[in-house]
Every structure is written in C-alpha cells, then in structure tokens.
C-alpha cells in the first residue's frame, strides 16, 4: 500500500543530452522540463534515443 502511494509522488525523469548550439549538458529531466527547453529552442535528446 505504501509503495503505491509513494509511486504517485515520484517524478519520472529521463537522462538527457541538452545542446544549445555551443555547450552540451547531461541532465536528468522530467517530461515537462524537456518540453519547456524544446520550446525555448534548445535541442533535447533522451539518452535511450541515441
């Protein structure tokens, strides 16, 4: 029971490579953060897609 409740509050994160045209960063991001960065014109690739 406790584990089911705990899963509700756990955010799913993805290992990502973020590229702004000059600098590449390796971050763990939520899907919402990925969408926000993409809207700002940054290139975001999930590591499992590489």
mmCIF entry with sequence, helices, sheets and N, C-alpha, C, O atoms, coordinates in Angstrom:
data_MODEL
# 
_entry.id   MODEL 
# 
_entity.id                         1 
_entity.type                       polymer 
_entity.pdbx_number_of_molecules   1 
# 
_entity_poly.entity_id                      1 
_entity_poly.type                           'polypeptide(L)' 
_entity_poly.nstd_linkage                   no 
_entity_poly.nstd_monomer                   no 
_entity_poly.pdbx_seq_one_letter_code       
;(UNK)(UNK)(UNK)(UNK)(UNK)(UNK)(UNK)(UNK)(UNK)(UNK)(UNK)(UNK)(UNK)(UNK)(UNK)(UNK)
(UNK)(UNK)(UNK)(UNK)(UNK)(UNK)(UNK)(UNK)(UNK)(UNK)(UNK)(UNK)(UNK)(UNK)(UNK)(UNK)
(UNK)(UNK)(UNK)(UNK)(UNK)(UNK)(UNK)(UNK)(UNK)(UNK)(UNK)(UNK)(UNK)(UNK)(UNK)(UNK)
(UNK)(UNK)
;
_entity_poly.pdbx_seq_one_letter_code_can   XXXXXXXXXXXXXXXXXXXXXXXXXXXXXXXXXXXXXXXXXXXXXXXXXX 
_entity_poly.pdbx_strand_id                 A 
# 
loop_
_entity_poly_seq.entity_id 
_entity_poly_seq.num 
_entity_poly_seq.mon_id 
_entity_poly_seq.hetero 
1 1  UNK n 
1 2  UNK n 
1 3  UNK n 
1 4  UNK n 
1 5  UNK n 
1 6  UNK n 
1 7  UNK n 
1 8  UNK n 
1 9  UNK n 
1 10 UNK n 
1 11 UNK n 
1 12 UNK n 
1 13 UNK n 
1 14 UNK n 
1 15 UNK n 
1 16 UNK n 
1 17 UNK n 
1 18 UNK n 
1 19 UNK n 
1 20 UNK n 
1 21 UNK n 
1 22 UNK n 
1 23 UNK n 
1 24 UNK n 
1 25 UNK n 
1 26 UNK n 
1 27 UNK n 
1 28 UNK n 
1 29 UNK n 
1 30 UNK n 
1 31 UNK n 
1 32 UNK n 
1 33 UNK n 
1 34 UNK n 
1 35 UNK n 
1 36 UNK n 
1 37 UNK n 
1 38 UNK n 
1 39 UNK n 
1 40 UNK n 
1 41 UNK n 
1 42 UNK n 
1 43 UNK n 
1 44 UNK n 
1 45 UNK n 
1 46 UNK n 
1 47 UNK n 
1 48 UNK n 
1 49 UNK n 
1 50 UNK n 
# 
_struct_asym.id          A 
_struct_asym.entity_id   1 
# 
loop_
_struct_conf.conf_type_id 
_struct_conf.id 
_struct_conf.pdbx_PDB_helix_id 
_struct_conf.beg_label_comp_id 
_struct_conf.beg_label_asym_id 
_struct_conf.beg_label_seq_id 
_struct_conf.pdbx_beg_PDB_ins_code 
_struct_conf.end_label_comp_id 
_struct_conf.end_label_asym_id 
_struct_conf.end_label_seq_id 
_struct_conf.pdbx_end_PDB_ins_code 
_struct_conf.beg_auth_comp_id 
_struct_conf.beg_auth_asym_id 
_struct_conf.beg_auth_seq_id 
_struct_conf.end_auth_comp_id 
_struct_conf.end_auth_asym_id 
_struct_conf.end_auth_seq_id 
_struct_conf.pdbx_PDB_helix_class 
_struct_conf.details 
_struct_conf.pdbx_PDB_helix_length 
HELX_P HELX_P1 AA1 UNK A 2  ? UNK A 9  ? UNK A 2  UNK A 9  1 ? 8 
HELX_P HELX_P2 AA2 UNK A 31 ? UNK A 39 ? UNK A 31 UNK A 39 1 ? 9 
HELX_P HELX_P3 AA3 UNK A 47 ? UNK A 49 ? UNK A 47 UNK A 49 5 ? 3 
# 
_struct_conf_type.id          HELX_P 
_struct_conf_type.criteria    ? 
_struct_conf_type.reference   ? 
# 
_struct_sheet.id               AA1 
_struct_sheet.type             ? 
_struct_sheet.number_strands   3 
_struct_sheet.details          ? 
# 
loop_
_struct_sheet_order.sheet_id 
_struct_sheet_order.range_id_1 
_struct_sheet_order.range_id_2 
_struct_sheet_order.offset 
_struct_sheet_order.sense 
AA1 1 2 ? anti-parallel 
AA1 2 3 ? anti-parallel 
# 
loop_
_struct_sheet_range.sheet_id 
_struct_sheet_range.id 
_struct_sheet_range.beg_label_comp_id 
_struct_sheet_range.beg_label_asym_id 
_struct_sheet_range.beg_label_seq_id 
_struct_sheet_range.pdbx_beg_PDB_ins_code 
_struct_sheet_range.end_label_comp_id 
_struct_sheet_range.end_label_asym_id 
_struct_sheet_range.end_label_seq_id 
_struct_sheet_range.pdbx_end_PDB_ins_code 
_struct_sheet_range.beg_auth_comp_id 
_struct_sheet_range.beg_auth_asym_id 
_struct_sheet_range.beg_auth_seq_id 
_struct_sheet_range.end_auth_comp_id 
_struct_sheet_range.end_auth_asym_id 
_struct_sheet_range.end_auth_seq_id 
AA1 1 UNK A 24 ? UNK A 30 ? UNK A 24 UNK A 30 
AA1 2 UNK A 13 ? UNK A 19 ? UNK A 13 UNK A 19 
AA1 3 UNK A 43 ? UNK A 46 ? UNK A 43 UNK A 46 
# 
loop_
_atom_site.group_PDB 
_atom_site.id 
_atom_site.type_symbol 
_atom_site.label_atom_id 
_atom_site.label_alt_id 
_atom_site.label_comp_id 
_atom_site.label_asym_id 
_atom_site.label_entity_id 
_atom_site.label_seq_id 
_atom_site.pdbx_PDB_ins_code 
_atom_site.Cartn_x 
_atom_site.Cartn_y 
_atom_site.Cartn_z 
_atom_site.occupancy 
_atom_site.B_iso_or_equiv 
_atom_site.pdbx_formal_charge 
_atom_site.auth_seq_id 
_atom_site.auth_comp_id 
_atom_site.auth_asym_id 
_atom_site.auth_atom_id 
_atom_site.pdbx_PDB_model_num 
ATOM 1   N N  . UNK A 1 1  ? 0.818  -1.193 0.000   1.00 0.00 ? 1  UNK A N  1 
ATOM 2   C CA . UNK A 1 1  ? 0.000  0.000  0.000   1.00 0.00 ? 1  UNK A CA 1 
ATOM 3   C C  . UNK A 1 1  ? 0.863  1.258  0.000   1.00 0.00 ? 1  UNK A C  1 
ATOM 4   O O  . UNK A 1 1  ? 0.637  2.176  -0.789  1.00 0.00 ? 1  UNK A O  1 
ATOM 5   N N  . UNK A 1 2  ? 1.852  1.292  0.890   1.00 0.00 ? 2  UNK A N  1 
ATOM 6   C CA . UNK A 1 2  ? 2.734  2.444  0.983   1.00 0.00 ? 2  UNK A CA 1 
ATOM 7   C C  . UNK A 1 2  ? 3.496  2.659  -0.321  1.00 0.00 ? 2  UNK A C  1 
ATOM 8   O O  . UNK A 1 2  ? 3.696  3.799  -0.739  1.00 0.00 ? 2  UNK A O  1 
ATOM 9   N N  . UNK A 1 3  ? 3.919  1.581  -0.963  1.00 0.00 ? 3  UNK A N  1 
ATOM 10  C CA . UNK A 1 3  ? 4.667  1.684  -2.226  1.00 0.00 ? 3  UNK A CA 1 
ATOM 11  C C  . UNK A 1 3  ? 3.804  2.288  -3.332  1.00 0.00 ? 3  UNK A C  1 
ATOM 12  O O  . UNK A 1 3  ? 4.305  3.057  -4.152  1.00 0.00 ? 3  UNK A O  1 
ATOM 13  N N  . UNK A 1 4  ? 2.522  1.954  -3.364  1.00 0.00 ? 4  UNK A N  1 
ATOM 14  C CA . UNK A 1 4  ? 1.617  2.512  -4.377  1.00 0.00 ? 4  UNK A CA 1 
ATOM 15  C C  . UNK A 1 4  ? 1.459  4.016  -4.201  1.00 0.00 ? 4  UNK A C  1 
ATOM 16  O O  . UNK A 1 4  ? 1.440  4.766  -5.177  1.00 0.00 ? 4  UNK A O  1 
ATOM 17  N N  . UNK A 1 5  ? 1.345  4.448  -2.954  1.00 0.00 ? 5  UNK A N  1 
ATOM 18  C CA . UNK A 1 5  ? 1.223  5.882  -2.668  1.00 0.00 ? 5  UNK A CA 1 
ATOM 19  C C  . UNK A 1 5  ? 2.525  6.595  -3.014  1.00 0.00 ? 5  UNK A C  1 
ATOM 20  O O  . UNK A 1 5  ? 2.510  7.693  -3.569  1.00 0.00 ? 5  UNK A O  1 
ATOM 21  N N  . UNK A 1 6  ? 3.624  5.979  -2.691  1.00 0.00 ? 6  UNK A N  1 
ATOM 22  C CA . UNK A 1 6  ? 4.943  6.550  -2.972  1.00 0.00 ? 6  UNK A CA 1 
ATOM 23  C C  . UNK A 1 6  ? 5.149  6.766  -4.475  1.00 0.00 ? 6  UNK A C  1 
ATOM 24  O O  . UNK A 1 6  ? 5.745  7.765  -4.877  1.00 0.00 ? 6  UNK A O  1 
ATOM 25  N N  . UNK A 1 7  ? 4.665  5.844  -5.303  1.00 0.00 ? 7  UNK A N  1 
ATOM 26  C CA . UNK A 1 7  ? 4.804  5.949  -6.757  1.00 0.00 ? 7  UNK A CA 1 
ATOM 27  C C  . UNK A 1 7  ? 4.045  7.148  -7.322  1.00 0.00 ? 7  UNK A C  1 
ATOM 28  O O  . UNK A 1 7  ? 4.441  7.704  -8.346  1.00 0.00 ? 7  UNK A O  1 
ATOM 29  N N  . UNK A 1 8  ? 2.961  7.547  -6.663  1.00 0.00 ? 8  UNK A N  1 
ATOM 30  C CA . UNK A 1 8  ? 2.176  8.691  -7.125  1.00 0.00 ? 8  UNK A CA 1 
ATOM 31  C C  . UNK A 1 8  ? 2.966  9.991  -7.049  1.00 0.00 ? 8  UNK A C  1 
ATOM 32  O O  . UNK A 1 8  ? 2.760  10.895 -7.859  1.00 0.00 ? 8  UNK A O  1 
ATOM 33  N N  . UNK A 1 9  ? 3.866  10.085 -6.080  1.00 0.00 ? 9  UNK A N  1 
ATOM 34  C CA . UNK A 1 9  ? 4.623  11.314 -5.866  1.00 0.00 ? 9  UNK A CA 1 
ATOM 35  C C  . UNK A 1 9  ? 5.996  11.296 -6.521  1.00 0.00 ? 9  UNK A C  1 
ATOM 36  O O  . UNK A 1 9  ? 6.694  12.311 -6.527  1.00 0.00 ? 9  UNK A O  1 
ATOM 37  N N  . UNK A 1 10 ? 6.384  10.167 -7.064  1.00 0.00 ? 10 UNK A N  1 
ATOM 38  C CA . UNK A 1 10 ? 7.689  10.049 -7.715  1.00 0.00 ? 10 UNK A CA 1 
ATOM 39  C C  . UNK A 1 10 ? 7.586  10.593 -9.135  1.00 0.00 ? 10 UNK A C  1 
ATOM 40  O O  . UNK A 1 10 ? 6.716  10.185 -9.905  1.00 0.00 ? 10 UNK A O  1 
ATOM 41  N N  . UNK A 1 11 ? 8.486  11.523 -9.475  1.00 0.00 ? 11 UNK A N  1 
ATOM 42  C CA . UNK A 1 11 ? 8.511  12.078 -10.821 1.00 0.00 ? 11 UNK A CA 1 
ATOM 43  C C  . UNK A 1 11 ? 9.378  11.201 -11.708 1.00 0.00 ? 11 UNK A C  1 
ATOM 44  O O  . UNK A 1 11 ? 10.477 10.800 -11.324 1.00 0.00 ? 11 UNK A O  1 
ATOM 45  N N  . UNK A 1 12 ? 8.875  10.911 -12.888 1.00 0.00 ? 12 UNK A N  1 
ATOM 46  C CA . UNK A 1 12 ? 9.650  10.128 -13.845 1.00 0.00 ? 12 UNK A CA 1 
ATOM 47  C C  . UNK A 1 12 ? 10.643 11.057 -14.522 1.00 0.00 ? 12 UNK A C  1 
ATOM 48  O O  . UNK A 1 12 ? 10.257 12.057 -15.129 1.00 0.00 ? 12 UNK A O  1 
ATOM 49  N N  . UNK A 1 13 ? 11.915 10.726 -14.416 1.00 0.00 ? 13 UNK A N  1 
ATOM 50  C CA . UNK A 1 13 ? 12.946 11.544 -15.051 1.00 0.00 ? 13 UNK A CA 1 
ATOM 51  C C  . UNK A 1 13 ? 13.647 10.731 -16.126 1.00 0.00 ? 13 UNK A C  1 
ATOM 52  O O  . UNK A 1 13 ? 13.664 9.500  -16.086 1.00 0.00 ? 13 UNK A O  1 
ATOM 53  N N  . UNK A 1 14 ? 14.223 11.438 -17.081 1.00 0.00 ? 14 UNK A N  1 
ATOM 54  C CA . UNK A 1 14 ? 14.933 10.816 -18.189 1.00 0.00 ? 14 UNK A CA 1 
ATOM 55  C C  . UNK A 1 14 ? 16.341 11.400 -18.262 1.00 0.00 ? 14 UNK A C  1 
ATOM 56  O O  . UNK A 1 14 ? 16.523 12.603 -18.077 1.00 0.00 ? 14 UNK A O  1 
ATOM 57  N N  . UNK A 1 15 ? 17.315 10.572 -18.525 1.00 0.00 ? 15 UNK A N  1 
ATOM 58  C CA . UNK A 1 15 ? 18.668 11.058 -18.770 1.00 0.00 ? 15 UNK A CA 1 
ATOM 59  C C  . UNK A 1 15 ? 18.676 11.693 -20.149 1.00 0.00 ? 15 UNK A C  1 
ATOM 60  O O  . UNK A 1 15 ? 18.313 11.055 -21.137 1.00 0.00 ? 15 UNK A O  1 
ATOM 61  N N  . UNK A 1 16 ? 19.091 12.951 -20.212 1.00 0.00 ? 16 UNK A N  1 
ATOM 62  C CA . UNK A 1 16 ? 19.002 13.698 -21.461 1.00 0.00 ? 16 UNK A CA 1 
ATOM 63  C C  . UNK A 1 16 ? 20.311 14.400 -21.791 1.00 0.00 ? 16 UNK A C  1 
ATOM 64  O O  . UNK A 1 16 ? 21.127 14.695 -20.917 1.00 0.00 ? 16 UNK A O  1 
ATOM 65  N N  . UNK A 1 17 ? 20.480 14.656 -23.080 1.00 0.00 ? 17 UNK A N  1 
ATOM 66  C CA . UNK A 1 17 ? 21.573 15.488 -23.570 1.00 0.00 ? 17 UNK A CA 1 
ATOM 67  C C  . UNK A 1 17 ? 20.929 16.773 -24.082 1.00 0.00 ? 17 UNK A C  1 
ATOM 68  O O  . UNK A 1 17 ? 20.070 16.736 -24.963 1.00 0.00 ? 17 UNK A O  1 
ATOM 69  N N  . UNK A 1 18 ? 21.349 17.912 -23.524 1.00 0.00 ? 18 UNK A N  1 
ATOM 70  C CA . UNK A 1 18 ? 20.800 19.207 -23.914 1.00 0.00 ? 18 UNK A CA 1 
ATOM 71  C C  . UNK A 1 18 ? 21.885 19.970 -24.666 1.00 0.00 ? 18 UNK A C  1 
ATOM 72  O O  . UNK A 1 18 ? 23.005 20.106 -24.176 1.00 0.00 ? 18 UNK A O  1 
ATOM 73  N N  . UNK A 1 19 ? 21.556 20.463 -25.845 1.00 0.00 ? 19 UNK A N  1 
ATOM 74  C CA . UNK A 1 19 ? 22.510 21.150 -26.713 1.00 0.00 ? 19 UNK A CA 1 
ATOM 75  C C  . UNK A 1 19 ? 21.960 22.513 -27.071 1.00 0.00 ? 19 UNK A C  1 
ATOM 76  O O  . UNK A 1 19 ? 20.863 22.619 -27.621 1.00 0.00 ? 19 UNK A O  1 
ATOM 77  N N  . UNK A 1 20 ? 22.717 23.565 -26.762 1.00 0.00 ? 20 UNK A N  1 
ATOM 78  C CA . UNK A 1 20 ? 22.263 24.918 -27.067 1.00 0.00 ? 20 UNK A CA 1 
ATOM 79  C C  . UNK A 1 20 ? 22.995 25.515 -28.262 1.00 0.00 ? 20 UNK A C  1 
ATOM 80  O O  . UNK A 1 20 ? 22.883 26.713 -28.521 1.00 0.00 ? 20 UNK A O  1 
ATOM 81  N N  . UNK A 1 21 ? 23.735 24.701 -28.982 1.00 0.00 ? 21 UNK A N  1 
ATOM 82  C CA . UNK A 1 21 ? 24.482 25.179 -30.144 1.00 0.00 ? 21 UNK A CA 1 
ATOM 83  C C  . UNK A 1 21 ? 25.953 25.348 -29.847 1.00 0.00 ? 21 UNK A C  1 
ATOM 84  O O  . UNK A 1 21 ? 26.769 25.379 -30.768 1.00 0.00 ? 21 UNK A O  1 
ATOM 85  N N  . UNK A 1 22 ? 26.312 25.459 -28.575 1.00 0.00 ? 22 UNK A N  1 
ATOM 86  C CA . UNK A 1 22 ? 27.706 25.629 -28.169 1.00 0.00 ? 22 UNK A CA 1 
ATOM 87  C C  . UNK A 1 22 ? 28.117 24.636 -27.085 1.00 0.00 ? 22 UNK A C  1 
ATOM 88  O O  . UNK A 1 22 ? 29.199 24.051 -27.142 1.00 0.00 ? 22 UNK A O  1 
ATOM 89  N N  . UNK A 1 23 ? 27.254 24.456 -26.112 1.00 0.00 ? 23 UNK A N  1 
ATOM 90  C CA . UNK A 1 23 ? 27.592 23.632 -24.953 1.00 0.00 ? 23 UNK A CA 1 
ATOM 91  C C  . UNK A 1 23 ? 26.613 22.466 -24.846 1.00 0.00 ? 23 UNK A C  1 
ATOM 92  O O  . UNK A 1 23 ? 25.403 22.640 -24.988 1.00 0.00 ? 23 UNK A O  1 
ATOM 93  N N  . UNK A 1 24 ? 27.155 21.273 -24.592 1.00 0.00 ? 24 UNK A N  1 
ATOM 94  C CA . UNK A 1 24 ? 26.340 20.085 -24.399 1.00 0.00 ? 24 UNK A CA 1 
ATOM 95  C C  . UNK A 1 24 ? 26.313 19.772 -22.908 1.00 0.00 ? 24 UNK A C  1 
ATOM 96  O O  . UNK A 1 24 ? 27.362 19.734 -22.265 1.00 0.00 ? 24 UNK A O  1 
ATOM 97  N N  . UNK A 1 25 ? 25.126 19.548 -22.354 1.00 0.00 ? 25 UNK A N  1 
ATOM 98  C CA . UNK A 1 25 ? 24.976 19.224 -20.941 1.00 0.00 ? 25 UNK A CA 1 
ATOM 99  C C  . UNK A 1 25 ? 24.238 17.904 -20.817 1.00 0.00 ? 25 UNK A C  1 
ATOM 100 O O  . UNK A 1 25 ? 23.378 17.578 -21.636 1.00 0.00 ? 25 UNK A O  1 
ATOM 101 N N  . UNK A 1 26 ? 24.583 17.150 -19.788 1.00 0.00 ? 26 UNK A N  1 
ATOM 102 C CA . UNK A 1 26 ? 23.918 15.882 -19.495 1.00 0.00 ? 26 UNK A CA 1 
ATOM 103 C C  . UNK A 1 26 ? 23.097 16.070 -18.234 1.00 0.00 ? 26 UNK A C  1 
ATOM 104 O O  . UNK A 1 26 ? 23.654 16.289 -17.158 1.00 0.00 ? 26 UNK A O  1 
ATOM 105 N N  . UNK A 1 27 ? 21.775 15.987 -18.352 1.00 0.00 ? 27 UNK A N  1 
ATOM 106 C CA . UNK A 1 27 ? 20.878 16.263 -17.238 1.00 0.00 ? 27 UNK A CA 1 
ATOM 107 C C  . UNK A 1 27 ? 19.817 15.181 -17.101 1.00 0.00 ? 27 UNK A C  1 
ATOM 108 O O  . UNK A 1 27 ? 19.523 14.454 -18.050 1.00 0.00 ? 27 UNK A O  1 
ATOM 109 N N  . UNK A 1 28 ? 19.255 15.088 -15.915 1.00 0.00 ? 28 UNK A N  1 
ATOM 110 C CA . UNK A 1 28 ? 18.072 14.253 -15.684 1.00 0.00 ? 28 UNK A CA 1 
ATOM 111 C C  . UNK A 1 28 ? 16.886 15.194 -15.619 1.00 0.00 ? 28 UNK A C  1 
ATOM 112 O O  . UNK A 1 28 ? 16.814 16.042 -14.729 1.00 0.00 ? 28 UNK A O  1 
ATOM 113 N N  . UNK A 1 29 ? 15.960 15.055 -16.548 1.00 0.00 ? 29 UNK A N  1 
ATOM 114 C CA . UNK A 1 29 ? 14.842 15.982 -16.672 1.00 0.00 ? 29 UNK A CA 1 
ATOM 115 C C  . UNK A 1 29 ? 13.504 15.253 -16.675 1.00 0.00 ? 29 UNK A C  1 
ATOM 116 O O  . UNK A 1 29 ? 13.417 14.092 -17.076 1.00 0.00 ? 29 UNK A O  1 
ATOM 117 N N  . UNK A 1 30 ? 12.468 15.945 -16.224 1.00 0.00 ? 30 UNK A N  1 
ATOM 118 C CA . UNK A 1 30 ? 11.107 15.426 -16.341 1.00 0.00 ? 30 UNK A CA 1 
ATOM 119 C C  . UNK A 1 30 ? 10.606 15.774 -17.738 1.00 0.00 ? 30 UNK A C  1 
ATOM 120 O O  . UNK A 1 30 ? 11.205 16.601 -18.427 1.00 0.00 ? 30 UNK A O  1 
ATOM 121 N N  . UNK A 1 31 ? 9.515  15.148 -18.155 1.00 0.00 ? 31 UNK A N  1 
ATOM 122 C CA . UNK A 1 31 ? 8.971  15.422 -19.488 1.00 0.00 ? 31 UNK A CA 1 
ATOM 123 C C  . UNK A 1 31 ? 8.559  16.883 -19.614 1.00 0.00 ? 31 UNK A C  1 
ATOM 124 O O  . UNK A 1 31 ? 8.710  17.476 -20.682 1.00 0.00 ? 31 UNK A O  1 
ATOM 125 N N  . UNK A 1 32 ? 8.041  17.470 -18.540 1.00 0.00 ? 32 UNK A N  1 
ATOM 126 C CA . UNK A 1 32 ? 7.632  18.880 -18.560 1.00 0.00 ? 32 UNK A CA 1 
ATOM 127 C C  . UNK A 1 32 ? 8.851  19.780 -18.808 1.00 0.00 ? 32 UNK A C  1 
ATOM 128 O O  . UNK A 1 32 ? 8.777  20.725 -19.593 1.00 0.00 ? 32 UNK A O  1 
ATOM 129 N N  . UNK A 1 33 ? 9.965  19.486 -18.140 1.00 0.00 ? 33 UNK A N  1 
ATOM 130 C CA . UNK A 1 33 ? 11.191 20.270 -18.331 1.00 0.00 ? 33 UNK A CA 1 
ATOM 131 C C  . UNK A 1 33 ? 11.716 20.112 -19.758 1.00 0.00 ? 33 UNK A C  1 
ATOM 132 O O  . UNK A 1 33 ? 12.199 21.076 -20.353 1.00 0.00 ? 33 UNK A O  1 
ATOM 133 N N  . UNK A 1 34 ? 11.623 18.903 -20.304 1.00 0.00 ? 34 UNK A N  1 
ATOM 134 C CA . UNK A 1 34 ? 12.064 18.660 -21.681 1.00 0.00 ? 34 UNK A CA 1 
ATOM 135 C C  . UNK A 1 34 ? 11.240 19.508 -22.640 1.00 0.00 ? 34 UNK A C  1 
ATOM 136 O O  . UNK A 1 34 ? 11.789 20.134 -23.547 1.00 0.00 ? 34 UNK A O  1 
ATOM 137 N N  . UNK A 1 35 ? 9.923  19.531 -22.444 1.00 0.00 ? 35 UNK A N  1 
ATOM 138 C CA . UNK A 1 35 ? 9.032  20.321 -23.302 1.00 0.00 ? 35 UNK A CA 1 
ATOM 139 C C  . UNK A 1 35 ? 9.352  21.811 -23.208 1.00 0.00 ? 35 UNK A C  1 
ATOM 140 O O  . UNK A 1 35 ? 9.361  22.507 -24.222 1.00 0.00 ? 35 UNK A O  1 
ATOM 141 N N  . UNK A 1 36 ? 9.617  22.308 -21.987 1.00 0.00 ? 36 UNK A N  1 
ATOM 142 C CA . UNK A 1 36 ? 9.949  23.723 -21.804 1.00 0.00 ? 36 UNK A CA 1 
ATOM 143 C C  . UNK A 1 36 ? 11.246 24.087 -22.527 1.00 0.00 ? 36 UNK A C  1 
ATOM 144 O O  . UNK A 1 36 ? 11.322 25.137 -23.165 1.00 0.00 ? 36 UNK A O  1 
ATOM 145 N N  . UNK A 1 37 ? 12.255 23.240 -22.433 1.00 0.00 ? 37 UNK A N  1 
ATOM 146 C CA . UNK A 1 37 ? 13.534 23.520 -23.093 1.00 0.00 ? 37 UNK A CA 1 
ATOM 147 C C  . UNK A 1 37 ? 13.394 23.468 -24.606 1.00 0.00 ? 37 UNK A C  1 
ATOM 148 O O  . UNK A 1 37 ? 14.000 24.269 -25.317 1.00 0.00 ? 37 UNK A O  1 
ATOM 149 N N  . UNK A 1 38 ? 12.599 22.531 -25.097 1.00 0.00 ? 38 UNK A N  1 
ATOM 150 C CA . UNK A 1 38 ? 12.365 22.433 -26.538 1.00 0.00 ? 38 UNK A CA 1 
ATOM 151 C C  . UNK A 1 38 ? 11.670 23.690 -27.049 1.00 0.00 ? 38 UNK A C  1 
ATOM 152 O O  . UNK A 1 38 ? 11.992 24.184 -28.130 1.00 0.00 ? 38 UNK A O  1 
ATOM 153 N N  . UNK A 1 39 ? 10.718 24.208 -26.275 1.00 0.00 ? 39 UNK A N  1 
ATOM 154 C CA . UNK A 1 39 ? 10.010 25.434 -26.661 1.00 0.00 ? 39 UNK A CA 1 
ATOM 155 C C  . UNK A 1 39 ? 10.937 26.648 -26.688 1.00 0.00 ? 39 UNK A C  1 
ATOM 156 O O  . UNK A 1 39 ? 10.679 27.611 -27.410 1.00 0.00 ? 39 UNK A O  1 
ATOM 157 N N  . UNK A 1 40 ? 12.022 26.604 -25.900 1.00 0.00 ? 40 UNK A N  1 
ATOM 158 C CA . UNK A 1 40 ? 12.997 27.702 -25.878 1.00 0.00 ? 40 UNK A CA 1 
ATOM 159 C C  . UNK A 1 40 ? 13.997 27.588 -27.022 1.00 0.00 ? 40 UNK A C  1 
ATOM 160 O O  . UNK A 1 40 ? 14.858 28.455 -27.170 1.00 0.00 ? 40 UNK A O  1 
ATOM 161 N N  . UNK A 1 41 ? 13.904 26.546 -27.829 1.00 0.00 ? 41 UNK A N  1 
ATOM 162 C CA . UNK A 1 41 ? 14.789 26.388 -28.975 1.00 0.00 ? 41 UNK A CA 1 
ATOM 163 C C  . UNK A 1 41 ? 16.013 25.534 -28.708 1.00 0.00 ? 41 UNK A C  1 
ATOM 164 O O  . UNK A 1 41 ? 16.903 25.447 -29.554 1.00 0.00 ? 41 UNK A O  1 
ATOM 165 N N  . UNK A 1 42 ? 16.073 24.897 -27.538 1.00 0.00 ? 42 UNK A N  1 
ATOM 166 C CA . UNK A 1 42 ? 17.203 24.022 -27.239 1.00 0.00 ? 42 UNK A CA 1 
ATOM 167 C C  . UNK A 1 42 ? 16.936 22.635 -27.805 1.00 0.00 ? 42 UNK A C  1 
ATOM 168 O O  . UNK A 1 42 ? 15.785 22.213 -27.922 1.00 0.00 ? 42 UNK A O  1 
ATOM 169 N N  . UNK A 1 43 ? 17.991 21.939 -28.149 1.00 0.00 ? 43 UNK A N  1 
ATOM 170 C CA . UNK A 1 43 ? 17.872 20.578 -28.649 1.00 0.00 ? 43 UNK A CA 1 
ATOM 171 C C  . UNK A 1 43 ? 18.004 19.614 -27.473 1.00 0.00 ? 43 UNK A C  1 
ATOM 172 O O  . UNK A 1 43 ? 19.032 19.608 -26.795 1.00 0.00 ? 43 UNK A O  1 
ATOM 173 N N  . UNK A 1 44 ? 16.980 18.799 -27.223 1.00 0.00 ? 44 UNK A N  1 
ATOM 174 C CA . UNK A 1 44 ? 16.977 17.846 -26.120 1.00 0.00 ? 44 UNK A CA 1 
ATOM 175 C C  . UNK A 1 44 ? 16.806 16.445 -26.692 1.00 0.00 ? 44 UNK A C  1 
ATOM 176 O O  . UNK A 1 44 ? 15.856 16.178 -27.428 1.00 0.00 ? 44 UNK A O  1 
ATOM 177 N N  . UNK A 1 45 ? 17.736 15.551 -26.348 1.00 0.00 ? 45 UNK A N  1 
ATOM 178 C CA . UNK A 1 45 ? 17.664 14.168 -26.794 1.00 0.00 ? 45 UNK A CA 1 
ATOM 179 C C  . UNK A 1 45 ? 17.755 13.254 -25.582 1.00 0.00 ? 45 UNK A C  1 
ATOM 180 O O  . UNK A 1 45 ? 18.673 13.380 -24.771 1.00 0.00 ? 45 UNK A O  1 
ATOM 181 N N  . UNK A 1 46 ? 16.808 12.339 -25.458 1.00 0.00 ? 46 UNK A N  1 
ATOM 182 C CA . UNK A 1 46 ? 16.877 11.354 -24.384 1.00 0.00 ? 46 UNK A CA 1 
ATOM 183 C C  . UNK A 1 46 ? 17.996 10.381 -24.714 1.00 0.00 ? 46 UNK A C  1 
ATOM 184 O O  . UNK A 1 46 ? 18.151 9.976  -25.866 1.00 0.00 ? 46 UNK A O  1 
ATOM 185 N N  . UNK A 1 47 ? 18.782 9.999  -23.702 1.00 0.00 ? 47 UNK A N  1 
ATOM 186 C CA . UNK A 1 47 ? 19.939 9.137  -23.938 1.00 0.00 ? 47 UNK A CA 1 
ATOM 187 C C  . UNK A 1 47 ? 19.557 7.801  -24.559 1.00 0.00 ? 47 UNK A C  1 
ATOM 188 O O  . UNK A 1 47 ? 20.323 7.245  -25.346 1.00 0.00 ? 47 UNK A O  1 
ATOM 189 N N  . UNK A 1 48 ? 18.383 7.279  -24.217 1.00 0.00 ? 48 UNK A N  1 
ATOM 190 C CA . UNK A 1 48 ? 17.983 5.989  -24.789 1.00 0.00 ? 48 UNK A CA 1 
ATOM 191 C C  . UNK A 1 48 ? 17.623 6.089  -26.269 1.00 0.00 ? 48 UNK A C  1 
ATOM 192 O O  . UNK A 1 48 ? 17.461 5.069  -26.938 1.00 0.00 ? 48 UNK A O  1 
ATOM 193 N N  . UNK A 1 49 ? 17.497 7.331  -26.790 1.00 0.00 ? 49 UNK A N  1 
ATOM 194 C CA . UNK A 1 49 ? 17.196 7.542  -28.207 1.00 0.00 ? 49 UNK A CA 1 
ATOM 195 C C  . UNK A 1 49 ? 18.469 7.698  -29.031 1.00 0.00 ? 49 UNK A C  1 
ATOM 196 O O  . UNK A 1 49 ? 18.407 7.759  -30.259 1.00 0.00 ? 49 UNK A O  1 
ATOM 197 N N  . UNK A 1 50 ? 19.610 7.764  -28.375 1.00 0.00 ? 50 UNK A N  1 
ATOM 198 C CA . UNK A 1 50 ? 20.888 7.968  -29.082 1.00 0.00 ? 50 UNK A CA 1 
ATOM 199 C C  . UNK A 1 50 ? 21.339 6.688  -29.756 1.00 0.00 ? 50 UNK A C  1 
ATOM 200 O O  . UNK A 1 50 ? 22.390 6.665  -30.397 1.00 0.00 ? 50 UNK A O  1 
# 
